[in-house]
Amino acid sequence: MKALSVRGDYVMQMINGTKKIEYRTWKTNYRGPILMCSTAKRVPNSAPGYALCVMDLYQIDWNDVDQCYYWYIKLKNLIDPIKVKGQIKLFNVDDDLINPIKSSEFEKQVIPLIYRSKNKHV
């Protein structure tokens, strides 16, 4: 499956439905399912270094105001979290590693992976 590395907090926003557009400086002709992988950067309330969901990439438009491409996405599946090393641009992850799961099971599996900042001022 095609995969994309995204900041972990953005992946969590995609999952909860508050992020429906991914902003990129480049476009692709690809449309369809795309595995969202959290980058390894430790961002509070994210699961760094894990693929967490499959989104449906259904449209890409150039935005003159923001000078970037809007990638329109919607949640297709939550998955068993899998450790993934992110890459630049789109990359491939073996389909056999991707297992859709129910929301209740997803929460049980993701909670232990969530990074919590030790700095109380963050």
DRENTORKOL-3810 file (N, C-alpha, C; in nm, 4 decimals):
REM DRENTORKOL-3810
@n.u->0.0839; n.v->-0.1181; n.w->0.0000; ca.u->0.0000; ca.v->0.0000; ca.w->0.0000; c.u->0.0883; c.v->0.1243; c.w->0.0000
@n.u->0.0430; n.v->0.2277; n.w->-0.0672; ca.u->0.1121; ca.v->0.3560; ca.w->-0.0625; c.u->0.1034; c.v->0.4109; c.w->0.0795
@n.u->0.2125; n.v->0.4733; n.w->0.1239; ca.u->0.2187; ca.v->0.5268; ca.w->0.2599; c.u->0.2766; c.v->0.6677; c.w->0.2567
@n.u->0.2439; n.v->0.7446; n.w->0.3614; ca.u->0.2909; ca.v->0.8817; ca.w->0.3735; c.u->0.3282; c.v->0.9085; c.w->0.5185
@n.u->0.4446; n.v->0.9686; n.w->0.5399; ca.u->0.4866; ca.v->1.0090; ca.w->0.6746; c.u->0.4285; c.v->1.1465; c.w->0.7057
@n.u->0.3663; n.v->1.1563; n.w->0.8223; ca.u->0.3003; ca.v->1.2790; ca.w->0.8656; c.u->0.3281; c.v->1.2969; c.w->1.0144
@n.u->0.3367; n.v->1.4211; n.w->1.0606; ca.u->0.3533; ca.v->1.4447; ca.w->1.2044; c.u->0.2474; c.v->1.3670; c.w->1.2816
@n.u->0.2891; n.v->1.3096; n.w->1.3926; ca.u->0.1999; ca.v->1.2243; ca.w->1.4701; c.u->0.0729; c.v->1.2915; c.w->1.5175
@n.u->0.0829; n.v->1.4178; n.w->1.5582; ca.u->-0.0382; ca.v->1.4865; ca.w->1.6037; c.u->-0.1354; c.v->1.5075; c.w->1.4874
@n.u->-0.0837; n.v->1.5234; n.w->1.3663; ca.u->-0.1716; ca.v->1.5369; ca.w->1.2505; c.u->-0.2424; c.v->1.4050; c.w->1.2196
@n.u->-0.1709; n.v->1.2936; n.w->1.2356; ca.u->-0.2345; ca.v->1.1631; ca.w->1.2147; c.u->-0.3488; c.v->1.1454; c.w->1.3142
@n.u->-0.3275; n.v->1.1840; n.w->1.4394; ca.u->-0.4333; ca.v->1.1719; ca.w->1.5400; c.u->-0.5527; c.v->1.2612; c.w->1.5037
@n.u->-0.5264; n.v->1.3788; n.w->1.4483; ca.u->-0.6353; ca.v->1.4672; ca.w->1.4045; c.u->-0.7111; c.v->1.4062; c.w->1.2865
@n.u->-0.6402; n.v->1.3369; n.w->1.1984; ca.u->-0.7065; ca.v->1.2680; ca.w->1.0871; c.u->-0.8001; c.v->1.1611; c.w->1.1414
@n.u->-0.7522; n.v->1.0874; n.w->1.2405; ca.u->-0.8312; ca.v->0.9797; ca.w->1.2985; c.u->-0.9572; c.v->1.0338; c.w->1.3645
@n.u->-0.9442; n.v->1.1452; n.w->1.4385; ca.u->-1.0634; ca.v->1.1971; ca.w->1.5072; c.u->-1.1490; c.v->1.2866; c.w->1.4180
@n.u->-1.1089; n.v->1.3036; n.w->1.2921; ca.u->-1.1925; ca.v->1.3735; ca.w->1.1951; c.u->-1.1761; c.v->1.5239; c.w->1.1884
@n.u->-1.0816; n.v->1.5793; n.w->1.2637; ca.u->-1.0632; ca.v->1.7245; ca.w->1.2609; c.u->-0.9662; c.v->1.7700; c.w->1.1519
@n.u->-0.8913; n.v->1.6786; n.w->1.0950; ca.u->-0.8007; ca.v->1.7131; ca.w->0.9837; c.u->-0.8466; c.v->1.6366; c.w->0.8605
@n.u->-0.8984; n.v->1.7103; n.w->0.7637; ca.u->-0.9511; ca.v->1.6497; ca.w->0.6416; c.u->-0.8700; c.v->1.6874; c.w->0.5185
@n.u->-0.7705; n.v->1.7749; n.w->0.5392; ca.u->-0.6823; ca.v->1.8168; ca.w->0.4307; c.u->-0.5384; c.v->1.8071; c.w->0.4792
@n.u->-0.4539; n.v->1.7428; n.w->0.3993; ca.u->-0.3105; ca.v->1.7393; ca.w->0.4249; c.u->-0.2464; c.v->1.8355; c.w->0.3260
@n.u->-0.1578; n.v->1.9203; n.w->0.3751; ca.u->-0.0951; ca.v->2.0225; ca.w->0.2915; c.u->0.0429; c.v->1.9747; c.w->0.2479
@n.u->0.0680; n.v->1.9807; n.w->0.1175; ca.u->0.1955; ca.v->1.9364; ca.w->0.0621; c.u->0.2428; c.v->2.0344; c.w->-0.0446
@n.u->0.3746; n.v->2.0415; n.w->-0.0642; ca.u->0.4307; ca.v->2.1268; ca.w->-0.1693; c.u->0.4399; c.v->2.0520; c.w->-0.3017
@n.u->0.4047; n.v->1.9268; n.w->-0.3024; ca.u->0.4128; ca.v->1.8433; ca.w->-0.4216; c.u->0.2822; c.v->1.7672; c.w->-0.4396
@n.u->0.2601; n.v->1.7207; n.w->-0.5609; ca.u->0.1383; ca.v->1.6445; ca.w->-0.5877; c.u->0.1737; c.v->1.5061; c.w->-0.6402
@n.u->0.0748; n.v->1.4225; n.w->-0.6460; ca.u->0.0884; ca.v->1.2885; ca.w->-0.7011; c.u->-0.0348; c.v->1.2601; c.w->-0.7858
@n.u->-0.0211; n.v->1.1733; n.w->-0.8812; ca.u->-0.1369; ca.v->1.1294; ca.w->-0.9596; c.u->-0.2136; c.v->1.0191; c.w->-0.8886
@n.u->-0.1549; n.v->0.9665; n.w->-0.7801; ca.u->-0.2174; ca.v->0.8569; ca.w->-0.7073; c.u->-0.3441; c.v->0.9043; c.w->-0.6359
@n.u->-0.4485; n.v->0.8228; n.w->-0.6415; ca.u->-0.5693; ca.v->0.8419; ca.w->-0.5618; c.u->-0.6072; c.v->0.7051; c.w->-0.5080
@n.u->-0.6566; n.v->0.7020; n.w->-0.3847; ca.u->-0.6974; ca.v->0.5758; ca.w->-0.3262; c.u->-0.6485; c.v->0.5633; c.w->-0.1838
@n.u->-0.6443; n.v->0.4399; n.w->-0.1324; ca.u->-0.6040; ca.v->0.4196; ca.w->0.0067; c.u->-0.4579; c.v->0.4567; c.w->0.0287
@n.u->-0.4335; n.v->0.5211; n.w->0.1409; ca.u->-0.2976; ca.v->0.5635; ca.w->0.1744; c.u->-0.2761; c.v->0.5429; c.w->0.3244
@n.u->-0.1695; n.v->0.4718; n.w->0.3573; ca.u->-0.1358; ca.v->0.4417; ca.w->0.4962; c.u->-0.0706; c.v->0.5642; c.w->0.5593
@n.u->-0.1247; n.v->0.6106; n.w->0.6715; ca.u->-0.0691; ca.v->0.7273; ca.w->0.7397; c.u->0.0242; c.v->0.6811; c.w->0.8511
@n.u->0.1492; n.v->0.7253; n.w->0.8406; ca.u->0.2542; ca.v->0.6847; ca.w->0.9331; c.u->0.3016; c.v->0.8059; c.w->1.0125
@n.u->0.2970; n.v->0.7956; n.w->1.1431; ca.u->0.3478; ca.v->0.9037; ca.w->1.2281; c.u->0.4991; c.v->0.9095; c.w->1.2161
@n.u->0.5517; n.v->1.0302; n.w->1.2020; ca.u->0.6970; ca.v->1.0452; ca.w->1.1995; c.u->0.7543; c.v->1.0044; c.w->1.3351
@n.u->0.8842; n.v->0.9844; n.w->1.3407; ca.u->0.9500; ca.v->0.9421; ca.w->1.4647; c.u->0.9620; c.v->1.0557; c.w->1.5662
@n.u->0.9387; n.v->1.1788; n.w->1.5224; ca.u->0.9486; ca.v->1.2930; ca.w->1.6136; c.u->0.8487; c.v->1.2769; c.w->1.7281
@n.u->0.8972; n.v->1.2950; n.w->1.8485; ca.u->0.8124; ca.v->1.2792; ca.w->1.9667; c.u->0.7271; c.v->1.4037; c.w->1.9887
@n.u->0.6065; n.v->1.3955; n.w->1.9412; ca.u->0.5088; ca.v->1.5028; ca.w->1.9577; c.u->0.4086; c.v->1.4544; c.w->2.0616
@n.u->0.3814; n.v->1.5352; n.w->2.1653; ca.u->0.2859; ca.v->1.4913; ca.w->2.2680; c.u->0.1531; c.v->1.4450; c.w->2.2075
@n.u->0.0987; n.v->1.3406; n.w->2.2689; ca.u->-0.0306; ca.v->1.2822; ca.w->2.2310; c.u->-0.0306; c.v->1.2188; c.w->2.0922
@n.u->0.0851; n.v->1.1683; n.w->2.0519; ca.u->0.0944; ca.v->1.0956; ca.w->1.9253; c.u->0.1673; c.v->0.9638; c.w->1.9504
@n.u->0.1692; n.v->0.8786; n.w->1.8490; ca.u->0.2380; ca.v->0.7496; ca.w->1.8577; c.u->0.3540; c.v->0.7513; c.w->1.7584
@n.u->0.4686; n.v->0.8074; n.w->1.7981; ca.u->0.5806; ca.v->0.8250; ca.w->1.7051; c.u->0.6285; c.v->0.6939; c.w->1.6431
@n.u->0.6467; n.v->0.6971; n.w->1.5102; ca.u->0.7034; ca.v->0.5825; ca.w->1.4407; c.u->0.6065; c.v->0.4702; c.w->1.4089
@n.u->0.4759; n.v->0.4960; n.w->1.4219; ca.u->0.3767; ca.v->0.3916; ca.w->1.3953; c.u->0.2803; c.v->0.4330; c.w->1.2854
@n.u->0.2430; n.v->0.3363; n.w->1.2021; ca.u->0.1317; ca.v->0.3540; ca.w->1.1087; c.u->0.0051; c.v->0.3215; c.w->1.1865
@n.u->-0.0952; n.v->0.4087; n.w->1.1760; ca.u->-0.2139; ca.v->0.3955; ca.w->1.2602; c.u->-0.3452; c.v->0.3827; c.w->1.1834
@n.u->-0.3477; n.v->0.4309; n.w->1.0605; ca.u->-0.4755; ca.v->0.4288; ca.w->0.9890; c.u->-0.4535; c.v->0.4315; c.w->0.8385
@n.u->-0.5595; n.v->0.3970; n.w->0.7686; ca.u->-0.5635; ca.v->0.4094; ca.w->0.6232; c.u->-0.6652; c.v->0.5192; c.w->0.5918
@n.u->-0.6201; n.v->0.6168; n.w->0.5163; ca.u->-0.7073; ca.v->0.7244; ca.w->0.4711; c.u->-0.7345; c.v->0.7036; c.w->0.3225
@n.u->-0.8441; n.v->0.7587; n.w->0.2760; ca.u->-0.8732; ca.v->0.7583; ca.w->0.1334; c.u->-0.8335; c.v->0.8945; c.w->0.0778
@n.u->-0.7338; n.v->0.8971; n.w->-0.0085; ca.u->-0.6922; ca.v->1.0197; ca.w->-0.0770; c.u->-0.7768; c.v->1.0289; c.w->-0.2036
@n.u->-0.8718; n.v->1.1237; n.w->-0.2046; ca.u->-0.9669; ca.v->1.1263; ca.w->-0.3150; c.u->-0.9568; c.v->1.2487; c.w->-0.4055
@n.u->-0.8786; n.v->1.3498; n.w->-0.3656; ca.u->-0.8679; ca.v->1.4689; ca.w->-0.4501; c.u->-0.7446; c.v->1.5480; c.w->-0.4099
@n.u->-0.6811; n.v->1.6115; n.w->-0.5073; ca.u->-0.5697; ca.v->1.7031; ca.w->-0.4810; c.u->-0.5924; c.v->1.8290; c.w->-0.5640
@n.u->-0.5859; n.v->1.9438; n.w->-0.4982; ca.u->-0.6024; ca.v->2.0726; ca.w->-0.5659; c.u->-0.4899; c.v->2.1667; c.w->-0.5253
@n.u->-0.4480; n.v->2.2509; n.w->-0.6192; ca.u->-0.3519; ca.v->2.3568; ca.w->-0.5895; c.u->-0.4264; c.v->2.4732; c.w->-0.5261
@n.u->-0.3680; n.v->2.5330; n.w->-0.4215; ca.u->-0.4265; ca.v->2.6503; ca.w->-0.3580; c.u->-0.3326; c.v->2.7685; c.w->-0.3779
@n.u->-0.3776; n.v->2.8681; n.w->-0.4534; ca.u->-0.2947; ca.v->2.9855; ca.w->-0.4830; c.u->-0.2623; c.v->3.0675; c.w->-0.3590
@n.u->-0.3561; n.v->3.0784; n.w->-0.2672; ca.u->-0.3344; ca.v->3.1594; ca.w->-0.1467; c.u->-0.2247; c.v->3.0985; c.w->-0.0602
@n.u->-0.2363; n.v->2.9696; n.w->-0.0315; ca.u->-0.1382; ca.v->2.9025; ca.w->0.0552; c.u->-0.0145; c.v->2.8540; c.w->-0.0204
@n.u->-0.0197; n.v->2.8578; n.w->-0.1533; ca.u->0.0918; ca.v->2.8134; ca.w->-0.2372; c.u->0.1338; c.v->2.6691; c.w->-0.2056
@n.u->0.0337; n.v->2.5834; n.w->-0.1962; ca.u->0.0603; ca.v->2.4410; ca.w->-0.1730; c.u->-0.0568; c.v->2.3606; c.w->-0.2279
@n.u->-0.0380; n.v->2.2285; n.w->-0.2278; ca.u->-0.1432; ca.v->2.1379; ca.w->-0.2710; c.u->-0.2252; c.v->2.0947; c.w->-0.1507
@n.u->-0.3555; n.v->2.0919; n.w->-0.1690; ca.u->-0.4474; ca.v->2.0399; ca.w->-0.0683; c.u->-0.4779; c.v->1.8948; c.w->-0.1058
@n.u->-0.4408; n.v->1.8038; n.w->-0.0176; ca.u->-0.4722; ca.v->1.6626; ca.w->-0.0364; c.u->-0.5965; c.v->1.6338; c.w->0.0471
@n.u->-0.7081; n.v->1.6058; n.w->-0.0174; ca.u->-0.8336; ca.v->1.5797; ca.w->0.0529; c.u->-0.8393; c.v->1.4319; c.w->0.0918
@n.u->-0.8624; n.v->1.4098; n.w->0.2202; ca.u->-0.8567; ca.v->1.2741; ca.w->0.2757; c.u->-0.9777; c.v->1.2474; c.w->0.3648
@n.u->-1.0116; n.v->1.1196; n.w->0.3758; ca.u->-1.1139; ca.v->1.0783; ca.w->0.4731; c.u->-1.0746; c.v->0.9419; c.w->0.5275
@n.u->-1.1123; n.v->0.9177; n.w->0.6519; ca.u->-1.0750; ca.v->0.7935; ca.w->0.7196; c.u->-1.1412; c.v->0.6740; c.w->0.6530
@n.u->-1.0597; n.v->0.5749; n.w->0.6231; ca.u->-1.1103; ca.v->0.4495; ca.w->0.5668; c.u->-1.1084; c.v->0.3402; c.w->0.6734
@n.u->-0.9921; n.v->0.3205; n.w->0.7401; ca.u->-0.9793; ca.v->0.2162; ca.w->0.8417; c.u->-0.8802; c.v->0.2555; c.w->0.9494
@n.u->-0.9095; n.v->0.2166; n.w->1.0720; ca.u->-0.8080; ca.v->0.2122; ca.w->1.1768; c.u->-0.7391; c.v->0.0780; c.w->1.1606
@n.u->-0.6127; n.v->0.0711; n.w->1.1985; ca.u->-0.5400; ca.v->-0.0551; ca.w->1.1809; c.u->-0.4662; c.v->-0.0929; c.w->1.3090
@n.u->-0.4277; n.v->-0.2204; n.w->1.3162; ca.u->-0.3334; ca.v->-0.2618; ca.w->1.4197; c.u->-0.2101; c.v->-0.1750; c.w->1.4007
@n.u->-0.1658; n.v->-0.1017; n.w->1.5034; ca.u->-0.0466; ca.v->-0.0180; ca.w->1.4860; c.u->0.0736; c.v->-0.1023; c.w->1.4433
@n.u->0.1451; n.v->-0.0525; n.w->1.3436; ca.u->0.2661; ca.v->-0.1213; ca.w->1.2987; c.u->0.3823; c.v->-0.0230; c.w->1.2972
@n.u->0.4966; n.v->-0.0703; n.w->1.3433; ca.u->0.6175; ca.v->0.0119; ca.w->1.3451; c.u->0.6621; c.v->0.0340; c.w->1.2007
@n.u->0.6775; n.v->0.1607; n.w->1.1640; ca.u->0.7172; ca.v->0.1951; ca.w->1.0274; c.u->0.8211; c.v->0.3055; c.w->1.0326
@n.u->0.9273; n.v->0.2886; n.w->0.9563; ca.u->1.0271; ca.v->0.3947; ca.w->0.9422; c.u->0.9821; c.v->0.4835; c.w->0.8271
@n.u->0.9566; n.v->0.6087; n.w->0.8578; ca.u->0.9065; ca.v->0.7023; ca.w->0.7585; c.u->1.0067; c.v->0.7316; c.w->0.6486
@n.u->0.9563; n.v->0.7816; n.w->0.5391; ca.u->1.0381; ca.v->0.8183; ca.w->0.4245; c.u->0.9837; c.v->0.9468; c.w->0.3637
@n.u->1.0624; n.v->1.0038; n.w->0.2749; ca.u->1.0200; ca.v->1.1227; ca.w->0.2017; c.u->0.9284; c.v->1.0799; c.w->0.0868
@n.u->0.8292; n.v->1.1614; n.w->0.0567; ca.u->0.7323; ca.v->1.1356; ca.w->-0.0514; c.u->0.6506; c.v->1.0103; c.w->-0.0195
@n.u->0.5830; n.v->0.9562; n.w->-0.1196; ca.u->0.5073; ca.v->0.8324; ca.w->-0.1008; c.u->0.6037; c.v->0.7140; c.w->-0.1029
@n.u->0.5751; n.v->0.6149; n.w->-0.0203; ca.u->0.6544; ca.v->0.4924; ca.w->-0.0199; c.u->0.5597; c.v->0.3751; c.w->-0.0025
@n.u->0.6108; n.v->0.2539; n.w->-0.0154; ca.u->0.5260; ca.v->0.1351; ca.w->-0.0091; c.u->0.5472; c.v->0.0580; c.w->0.1200
@n.u->0.4370; n.v->0.0070; n.w->0.1738; ca.u->0.4386; ca.v->-0.0819; ca.w->0.2898; c.u->0.3627; c.v->-0.2077; c.w->0.2483
@n.u->0.4161; n.v->-0.3225; n.w->0.2848; ca.u->0.3569; ca.v->-0.4513; ca.w->0.2489; c.u->0.2121; c.v->-0.4600; c.w->0.2982
@n.u->0.1200; n.v->-0.4889; n.w->0.2082; ca.u->-0.0222; ca.v->-0.5009; ca.w->0.2425; c.u->-0.0477; c.v->-0.6040; c.w->0.3519
@n.u->0.0341; n.v->-0.7080; n.w->0.3575; ca.u->0.0139; ca.v->-0.8139; ca.w->0.4570; c.u->0.0318; c.v->-0.7645; c.w->0.6003
@n.u->0.0974; n.v->-0.6505; n.w->0.6182; ca.u->0.1190; ca.v->-0.5950; ca.w->0.7522; c.u->0.0005; c.v->-0.5126; c.w->0.8015
@n.u->-0.0917; n.v->-0.4801; n.w->0.7124; ca.u->-0.2001; ca.v->-0.3864; ca.w->0.7431; c.u->-0.3274; c.v->-0.4634; c.w->0.7762
@n.u->-0.3691; n.v->-0.4539; n.w->0.9034; ca.u->-0.4872; ca.v->-0.5253; ca.w->0.9509; c.u->-0.5888; c.v->-0.4277; c.w->1.0089
@n.u->-0.7025; n.v->-0.4053; n.w->0.9397; ca.u->-0.8058; ca.v->-0.3173; ca.w->0.9943; c.u->-0.8609; c.v->-0.3721; c.w->1.1261
@n.u->-0.8918; n.v->-0.2800; n.w->1.2189; ca.u->-0.9494; ca.v->-0.3196; ca.w->1.3480; c.u->-1.0605; c.v->-0.2227; c.w->1.3868
@n.u->-1.1395; n.v->-0.2634; n.w->1.4857; ca.u->-1.2484; ca.v->-0.1797; ca.w->1.5365; c.u->-1.1928; c.v->-0.0701; c.w->1.6262
@n.u->-1.2692; n.v->0.0355; n.w->1.6399; ca.u->-1.2286; ca.v->0.1514; ca.w->1.7192; c.u->-1.1947; c.v->0.1140; c.w->1.8631
@n.u->-1.2748; n.v->0.0285; n.w->1.9250; ca.u->-1.2509; ca.v->-0.0095; ca.w->2.0650; c.u->-1.1174; c.v->-0.0830; c.w->2.0798
@n.u->-1.0858; n.v->-0.1687; n.w->1.9860; ca.u->-0.9587; ca.v->-0.2417; ca.w->1.9895; c.u->-0.8422; c.v->-0.1479; c.w->1.9593
@n.u->-0.8633; n.v->-0.0553; n.w->1.8673; ca.u->-0.7605; ca.v->0.0422; ca.w->1.8317; c.u->-0.7185; c.v->0.1218; c.w->1.9549
@n.u->-0.8144; n.v->0.1705; n.w->2.0302; ca.u->-0.7825; ca.v->0.2497; ca.w->2.1494; c.u->-0.6972; c.v->0.1703; c.w->2.2473
@n.u->-0.7310; n.v->0.0452; n.w->2.2696; ca.u->-0.6531; ca.v->-0.0392; ca.w->2.3617; c.u->-0.5084; c.v->-0.0540; c.w->2.3147
@n.u->-0.4892; n.v->-0.0651; n.w->2.1845; ca.u->-0.3548; ca.v->-0.0865; ca.w->2.1313; c.u->-0.2732; c.v->0.0418; c.w->2.1212
@n.u->-0.3393; n.v->0.1543; n.w->2.0971; ca.u->-0.2668; ca.v->0.2795; ca.w->2.0753; c.u->-0.2303; c.v->0.3491; c.w->2.2055
@n.u->-0.3148; n.v->0.3425; n.w->2.3060; ca.u->-0.2888; ca.v->0.4149; ca.w->2.4317; c.u->-0.1489; c.v->0.3886; c.w->2.4866
@n.u->-0.1007; n.v->0.2644; n.w->2.4915; ca.u->0.0356; ca.v->0.2434; ca.w->2.5435; c.u->0.1463; c.v->0.3029; c.w->2.4556
@n.u->0.1159; n.v->0.3343; n.w->2.3306; ca.u->0.2156; ca.v->0.3884; ca.w->2.2376; c.u->0.2227; c.v->0.5410; c.w->2.2403
@n.u->0.1262; n.v->0.6046; n.w->2.3045; ca.u->0.1165; ca.v->0.7510; ca.w->2.3037; c.u->0.2310; c.v->0.8128; c.w->2.3826
@n.u->0.2960; n.v->0.9100; n.w->2.3196; ca.u->0.4045; ca.v->0.9833; ca.w->2.3846; c.u->0.3452; c.v->1.0935; c.w->2.4712
@n.u->0.3882; n.v->1.0967; n.w->2.5963; ca.u->0.3474; ca.v->1.2010; ca.w->2.6904; c.u->0.4715; c.v->1.2789; c.w->2.7292
@n.u->0.4693; n.v->1.4077; n.w->2.7068; ca.u->0.5834; ca.v->1.4925; ca.w->2.7407; c.u->0.6029; c.v->1.4960; c.w->2.8914
@n.u->0.7285; n.v->1.4858; n.w->2.9342; ca.u->0.7594; ca.v->1.4952; ca.w->3.0772; c.u->0.7661; c.v->1.6405; c.w->3.1215
@n.u->0.7767; n.v->1.7314; n.w->3.0256; ca.u->0.7817; ca.v->1.8742; ca.w->3.0543; c.u->0.6393; c.v->1.9253; c.w->3.0733
@n.u->0.6081; n.v->1.9726; n.w->3.1908; ca.u->0.4723; ca.v->2.0164; ca.w->3.2206; c.u->0.4373; c.v->2.1486; c.w->3.1534
@n.u->0.5360; n.v->2.2154; n.w->3.0955; ca.u->0.5107; ca.v->2.3449; ca.w->3.0327; c.u->0.4854; c.v->2.3335; c.w->2.8832
@n.u->0.4786; n.v->2.2120; n.w->2.8317; ca.u->0.4563; ca.v->2.1936; ca.w->2.6876; c.u->0.3089; c.v->2.1783; c.w->2.6609
END
